[in-house]
Amino acid sequence: MKKGNPYGTHRVIEPKGVLPQPALKIDNNMEIFDNEILINVQTLNVDSASFTQINDQAGGDVEKIKEIMKGIVAERGKHQNPVTGSGGMLIGTIEQIGPALEGKTDLKVGDKIATMVSLSLTPLSIEEILEVRKDIDQVDIKGKAILFESGIYAKLPDDIPENLALSVLDVAGAPAQTQKLVKEGDTVLVLGGGGKSGLLCLYEAKKKAGPAGKVICWAHREVSLKTVKELGLADVLLSGDATNAIEVYDKVMEATDGKLCDLVISCVSRPNCEMSAILATKDEGTVYFFSMATSFTKAALGAEGVGKDINMIVGNGYTKGHSETALQVMRESEGLRELFTKLYA
């Protein structure tokens, strides 16, 4: 059996010398190296920015969505959207474990896991796409995938249904980072607060900011704001176009008596929302760009262009304990669990 690099560089075809995520093409032959794990894939949870783009490109046609997804994997050896650069995650069953991992992993053949690394770096082979659930960005397939030695994962819990767990784990970094970033008494804005990651961020922000804080939800649709209000996840509800930076700025100025926000979390799945987040942040405040639709060039140069001295954080989908933090929300909040079960499970 061939020896592999812990970070999967042995799978990179083009260009040589890079890691699997930025690579244009990787080897998706499912014969494993000595330090790899073979997964029999059940479901892909495509990240929101990527699925939105694919759905738009396909004009909402399910067969075209399947064609686009299979084309991406055929070309790249992984499901990395060439427009957004992002992927998603998967759930599946462990089929084979490389001998070099003996004693290094708590996994065994037959375990069901969710990969906590992006599909944009995961070797994937799709035999057939069985079902596309457009409303929740999930795709059931017959196929296999490879988890590298460095790849992180979460065993699926017994007390939460699989599709629900997958949906929550897909955005686990968002509520966990929110938990770390929000301080008591903070004013926090969540752009895209009516979406999956946004709702989880609102929950954690409300917990951490406490009675002295102020949590603001910005959503495009009034129905989303109604849901947030019913769940008690925000103190202020605002609606509008998140790409309209001046509209966002004006409304947030009014809602905060001109003080703006200590922390802005951007969960919007469409592009060109960078300046809305930046303008809504007070000087020396923080923006957490969780959305993979973010252009970090636009964010960096845009903040400079308006003279904003703020901290801008890349939405790293991993932080220690993120999977347990996200799943714990489903255990703590009866309202969110009911909503997520209705939408995703």
Backbone torsions as a table, in degrees:
resi	resn	phi	psi	omega
1	MET	NA	135.3	-176.5
2	LYS	-72.3	145.6	179.5
3	LYS	-85.3	139.8	-177.9
4	GLY	-116.7	158.6	174.7
5	ASN	-79.8	141.0	-178.4
6	PRO	-55.9	-30.4	-176.4
7	TYR	-96.8	4.7	174.2
8	GLY	82.6	14.4	-177.9
9	THR	-65.5	-20.6	177.7
10	HIS	-66.6	-14.2	180.0
11	ARG	-93.3	-10.2	-175.8
12	VAL	-73.7	127.4	177.6
13	ILE	-99.9	-43.3	-175.4
14	GLU	-152.0	131.9	-12.7
15	PRO	-81.7	151.1	179.1
16	LYS	-65.8	148.3	175.7
17	GLY	93.8	-1.7	178.0
18	VAL	-110.2	167.1	176.2
19	LEU	-80.2	164.9	-175.0
20	PRO	-60.2	-31.6	-176.4
21	GLN	-68.1	-50.2	178.6
22	PRO	-78.1	-8.1	-179.1
23	ALA	-63.0	146.1	176.6
24	LEU	-78.6	-30.1	-178.8
25	LYS	-150.1	134.7	176.0
26	ILE	-126.2	161.9	-179.0
27	ASP	-78.9	117.6	178.6
28	ASN	-108.7	28.1	169.3
29	ASN	-65.9	130.3	-171.9
30	MET	-89.8	13.9	169.2
31	GLU	-80.3	116.8	-169.1
32	ILE	-79.2	152.4	168.3
33	PHE	-83.2	173.1	-171.6
34	ASP	-67.0	-19.2	-177.3
35	ASN	-117.2	27.2	-179.9
36	GLU	-113.6	161.3	176.7
37	ILE	-119.9	128.8	178.3
38	LEU	-94.4	130.5	-177.5
39	ILE	-118.5	132.4	171.0
40	ASN	-87.0	108.6	-168.3
41	VAL	-81.7	138.5	176.7
42	GLN	-106.5	-48.8	-174.2
43	THR	-142.6	137.5	169.6
44	LEU	-100.9	132.2	172.3
45	ASN	-108.3	97.7	-176.2
46	VAL	-74.2	137.1	-177.9
47	ASP	-64.9	154.3	-168.9
48	SER	-60.1	-44.9	-179.0
49	ALA	-61.7	-42.4	-179.1
50	SER	-67.1	-46.9	-177.4
51	PHE	-66.4	-38.1	177.2
52	THR	-58.8	-44.7	-179.6
53	GLN	-64.8	-44.6	-179.3
54	ILE	-64.1	-43.5	179.3
55	ASN	-62.5	-41.6	177.3
56	ASP	-63.3	-44.6	-179.7
57	GLN	-62.2	-36.0	-178.6
58	ALA	-84.4	-3.5	-177.0
59	GLY	62.3	27.4	179.5
60	GLY	79.5	0.1	-178.6
61	ASP	-78.3	121.3	-174.8
62	VAL	-61.7	-42.7	-179.2
63	GLU	-64.8	-34.6	177.1
64	LYS	-70.9	-36.3	175.3
65	ILE	-59.3	-46.5	178.0
66	LYS	-58.9	-44.0	-178.6
67	GLU	-62.4	-44.1	-179.9
68	ILE	-64.3	-45.2	-178.5
69	MET	-63.9	-45.2	179.3
70	LYS	-65.3	-34.3	177.7
71	GLY	-65.4	-40.2	178.1
72	ILE	-60.9	-46.3	-177.8
73	VAL	-67.8	-38.9	179.0
74	ALA	-63.4	-38.1	-177.2
75	GLU	-78.8	-39.1	-170.1
76	ARG	-108.1	-16.5	-176.5
77	GLY	79.1	6.2	-177.9
78	LYS	-157.9	163.1	178.2
79	HIS	-95.6	84.4	177.4
80	GLN	-120.2	108.4	-179.2
81	ASN	-58.2	121.7	-177.3
82	PRO	-68.3	-17.6	179.4
83	VAL	-86.8	-50.8	-177.5
84	THR	-89.7	-22.0	-177.7
85	GLY	78.8	0.0	-174.0
86	SER	-105.3	175.1	-174.6
87	GLY	-132.9	-77.8	-173.2
88	GLY	137.6	-147.1	179.5
89	MET	-154.4	-179.9	-176.6
90	LEU	-143.7	162.7	164.9
91	ILE	-122.0	148.3	-179.7
92	GLY	-172.9	-175.6	-176.0
93	THR	-113.7	137.2	179.6
94	ILE	-67.2	123.8	-178.7
95	GLU	-104.5	-34.7	-178.2
96	GLN	-155.3	142.9	179.0
97	ILE	-124.0	127.3	-178.6
98	GLY	-63.4	144.6	-175.9
99	PRO	-62.4	-26.6	-179.8
100	ALA	-69.0	-14.3	-179.5
101	LEU	-93.2	1.3	179.8
102	GLU	-60.0	125.9	-178.9
103	GLY	82.6	-6.3	-179.3
104	LYS	-104.0	-8.0	-178.1
105	THR	-136.4	150.9	176.9
106	ASP	-93.3	7.0	-179.0
107	LEU	-83.5	154.1	173.3
108	LYS	-139.8	159.6	178.7
109	VAL	-57.3	132.3	-179.1
110	GLY	101.7	-15.2	178.1
111	ASP	-67.3	142.0	175.8
112	LYS	-101.0	126.6	-175.8
113	ILE	-132.4	163.0	165.7
114	ALA	-111.4	129.0	175.2
115	THR	-75.2	136.4	-178.7
116	MET	-106.7	22.3	172.2
117	VAL	-118.6	156.7	-172.1
118	SER	-70.8	146.1	171.1
119	LEU	-62.4	-16.6	-179.2
120	SER	-72.5	-4.8	175.4
121	LEU	-130.2	1.9	-173.2
122	THR	-96.0	117.2	173.8
123	PRO	-56.0	126.6	-173.0
124	LEU	-138.3	139.6	174.8
125	SER	-127.9	123.1	-179.6
126	ILE	-107.2	116.3	175.4
127	GLU	-81.9	-41.3	-178.1
128	GLU	-158.5	140.9	171.8
129	ILE	-96.7	117.8	-172.4
130	LEU	-87.8	-40.2	-176.4
131	GLU	-154.9	141.2	175.1
132	VAL	-116.3	119.8	177.4
133	ARG	-106.0	89.7	-171.5
134	LYS	-62.1	-31.8	-175.0
135	ASP	-71.7	-18.1	-179.0
136	ILE	-127.8	12.2	174.7
137	ASP	62.8	27.5	-178.8
138	GLN	-112.7	143.8	-177.8
139	VAL	-134.3	120.6	175.7
140	ASP	-86.0	134.6	-177.7
141	ILE	-136.4	164.5	160.4
142	LYS	-103.8	118.1	-177.6
143	GLY	-179.6	-178.8	-178.6
144	LYS	-136.8	158.7	-179.8
145	ALA	-145.4	163.7	179.6
146	ILE	-116.4	133.7	171.5
147	LEU	-108.6	125.3	-179.8
148	PHE	-74.6	166.0	179.0
149	GLU	-57.1	-36.0	-178.9
150	SER	-83.5	-6.0	-175.2
151	GLY	-70.3	137.5	178.0
152	ILE	-97.5	157.8	-174.5
153	TYR	-154.7	167.8	174.5
154	ALA	-134.1	129.5	172.4
155	LYS	-70.2	136.6	-177.5
156	LEU	-69.2	133.5	-176.9
157	PRO	-74.1	157.3	-179.8
158	ASP	-79.9	-22.7	-171.7
159	ASP	-97.8	3.8	-179.5
160	ILE	-132.4	128.1	-179.2
161	PRO	-56.2	150.1	-172.8
162	GLU	-57.4	-51.3	-177.3
163	ASN	-64.1	-34.6	176.9
164	LEU	-67.2	-46.5	178.8
165	ALA	-60.4	-41.8	-179.9
166	LEU	-62.7	-44.0	-179.7
167	SER	-62.3	-40.7	-178.8
168	VAL	-72.9	-44.7	-178.1
169	LEU	-65.8	-27.0	179.3
170	ASP	-59.6	-29.4	-178.6
171	VAL	-119.5	27.5	-174.0
172	ALA	-58.8	-31.2	-179.2
173	GLY	-63.4	-30.9	-174.1
174	ALA	-66.0	-56.1	179.7
175	PRO	-67.5	-31.8	-180.0
176	ALA	-68.4	-41.8	176.6
177	GLN	-67.6	-37.0	177.2
178	THR	-59.8	-43.9	178.8
179	GLN	-57.7	-36.8	-179.7
180	LYS	-76.7	-34.0	-170.8
181	LEU	-86.6	-33.3	-174.4
182	VAL	-78.3	134.4	175.2
183	LYS	-112.7	156.3	179.6
184	GLU	-56.8	131.5	178.4
185	GLY	88.7	-1.8	-178.9
186	ASP	-68.7	151.6	166.6
187	THR	-98.7	121.5	-172.6
188	VAL	-125.4	131.2	174.0
189	LEU	-111.2	131.2	173.1
190	VAL	-112.5	108.6	174.4
191	LEU	-80.6	130.3	-173.3
192	GLY	77.6	34.5	-175.2
193	GLY	-69.9	-12.6	-179.8
194	GLY	-88.4	-6.6	179.9
195	GLY	-87.3	-178.2	-174.9
196	LYS	-59.7	-55.0	-179.6
197	SER	-68.6	-36.0	-179.3
198	GLY	-61.1	-43.1	179.8
199	LEU	-63.0	-40.8	178.6
200	LEU	-66.6	-38.5	177.4
201	CYS	-65.4	-42.2	177.5
202	LEU	-58.5	-42.9	-179.5
203	TYR	-59.8	-48.7	-178.5
204	GLU	-69.2	-37.4	179.3
205	ALA	-63.6	-41.8	179.7
206	LYS	-63.4	-40.1	178.4
207	LYS	-63.5	-47.0	-173.1
208	LYS	-79.2	-37.1	-178.1
209	ALA	-69.4	-32.2	176.2
210	GLY	71.7	-175.6	-176.5
211	PRO	-60.3	-27.9	-178.2
212	ALA	-83.5	-10.6	-179.1
213	GLY	-90.8	176.9	177.3
214	LYS	-138.3	122.9	179.6
215	VAL	-110.9	124.2	-177.0
216	ILE	-112.4	129.0	176.2
217	CYS	-106.6	126.2	172.9
218	TRP	-110.4	122.3	178.4
219	ALA	-135.5	153.1	-178.3
220	HIS	-75.9	-35.0	-173.5
221	ARG	-108.7	140.3	178.6
222	GLU	-63.2	-32.9	-179.9
223	VAL	-64.2	-33.2	177.2
224	SER	-67.2	-41.2	178.7
225	LEU	-64.9	-35.6	177.8
226	LYS	-61.9	-41.4	178.6
227	THR	-63.8	-45.5	179.8
228	VAL	-61.1	-40.9	179.0
229	LYS	-64.2	-44.6	-179.7
230	GLU	-61.8	-33.6	-179.1
231	LEU	-85.9	-7.4	179.0
232	GLY	66.4	36.8	-173.9
233	LEU	-93.1	-8.3	-177.4
234	ALA	-146.2	154.2	177.5
235	ASP	-90.7	-29.0	-179.3
236	VAL	-131.3	135.2	-179.1
237	LEU	-117.3	123.1	-179.8
238	LEU	-127.8	142.6	177.6
239	SER	-127.7	154.5	178.5
240	GLY	155.9	-169.2	-178.1
241	ASP	-90.7	114.3	-175.9
242	ALA	-70.2	-11.4	176.3
243	THR	-85.0	-10.0	-179.6
244	ASN	-92.4	90.4	-172.0
245	ALA	-61.1	-37.0	-178.1
246	ILE	-70.6	-38.7	176.9
247	GLU	-62.2	-45.3	178.7
248	VAL	-60.8	-47.7	-179.1
249	TYR	-57.8	-49.1	-177.4
250	ASP	-61.1	-44.1	-177.3
251	LYS	-70.4	-36.8	178.7
252	VAL	-71.6	-37.4	174.8
253	MET	-56.8	-45.6	179.7
254	GLU	-65.0	-41.4	-176.7
255	ALA	-71.2	-22.2	-176.6
256	THR	-112.5	13.6	-177.9
257	ASP	54.9	38.9	175.6
258	GLY	80.9	4.4	-176.2
259	LYS	-89.8	-19.2	-175.7
260	LEU	62.5	-166.0	-166.7
261	CYS	-112.2	143.9	173.1
262	ASP	-69.6	-37.3	-177.6
263	LEU	-141.0	132.2	172.6
264	VAL	-120.2	130.0	179.0
265	ILE	-113.7	120.1	-178.6
266	SER	-101.1	113.0	178.4
267	CYS	-114.5	14.4	-175.9
268	VAL	-72.2	133.4	-173.8
269	SER	-90.5	6.3	178.0
270	ARG	-115.6	156.2	-176.9
271	PRO	-74.1	171.4	173.3
272	ASN	69.8	34.5	175.3
273	CYS	-110.9	6.6	-175.2
274	GLU	-60.4	-47.2	-174.7
275	MET	-71.1	-26.7	175.7
276	SER	-62.8	-44.7	178.8
277	ALA	-65.7	-41.8	-176.5
278	ILE	-66.8	-46.2	-178.4
279	LEU	-67.0	-27.1	-178.6
280	ALA	-80.6	-5.8	-176.3
281	THR	-97.2	134.0	177.8
282	LYS	-72.0	159.7	177.0
283	ASP	-55.2	134.7	-177.9
284	GLU	67.4	13.8	171.7
285	GLY	-83.1	-169.2	-174.4
286	THR	-132.3	137.9	169.8
287	VAL	-113.1	129.8	174.8
288	TYR	-110.0	106.9	-179.2
289	PHE	-87.7	92.3	178.2
290	PHE	-82.1	-26.4	-175.6
291	SER	-67.5	132.2	176.4
292	MET	-78.7	-0.7	173.6
293	ALA	-85.2	-2.0	-177.6
294	THR	-70.0	135.1	168.3
295	SER	-97.7	112.6	-177.2
296	PHE	-74.3	-19.4	171.2
297	THR	-67.0	-47.5	178.7
298	LYS	-62.1	-38.5	-178.7
299	ALA	-66.4	-48.6	-177.0
300	ALA	-65.0	-48.9	-177.7
301	LEU	-73.9	-31.0	178.6
302	GLY	-68.2	-41.7	178.1
303	ALA	-63.9	-41.5	177.1
304	GLU	-61.8	-40.7	-175.4
305	GLY	-66.3	-26.9	179.0
306	VAL	-106.1	10.0	175.0
307	GLY	66.8	40.8	-179.7
308	LYS	-99.5	117.6	174.6
309	ASP	-93.9	87.7	-176.8
310	ILE	-133.6	160.4	174.9
311	ASN	-89.8	131.4	179.3
312	MET	-122.1	122.9	-174.0
313	ILE	-109.2	127.7	174.6
314	VAL	-68.8	137.9	-177.2
315	GLY	-74.1	69.3	175.0
316	ASN	-60.7	122.0	-177.6
317	GLY	-74.0	-1.1	-179.0
318	TYR	-123.3	133.2	164.7
319	THR	-148.0	151.7	-173.5
320	LYS	-55.5	131.4	178.0
321	GLY	78.4	12.9	-172.8
322	HIS	-66.2	-37.5	-178.4
323	SER	-66.4	-42.6	-179.7
324	GLU	-68.6	-38.0	177.7
325	THR	-60.0	-46.2	-177.9
326	ALA	-66.4	-44.3	-179.7
327	LEU	-66.6	-31.3	-179.2
328	GLN	-65.0	-29.5	176.5
329	VAL	-59.4	-40.3	179.7
330	MET	-66.8	-25.4	178.7
331	ARG	-83.8	-31.8	-175.5
332	GLU	-84.5	-38.8	-172.6
333	SER	-104.8	105.7	179.9
334	GLU	-63.7	-38.9	-179.2
335	GLY	-65.3	-45.8	179.3
336	LEU	-66.7	-37.9	179.6
337	ARG	-63.9	-42.6	178.5
338	GLU	-61.8	-43.4	179.9
339	LEU	-64.8	-48.9	-178.8
340	PHE	-65.0	-35.0	178.1
341	THR	-64.8	-41.8	179.0
342	LYS	-64.8	-41.1	-175.2
343	LEU	-82.1	-37.4	-166.8
344	TYR	-119.8	-15.9	-175.9
345	ALA	-114.7	NA	NA
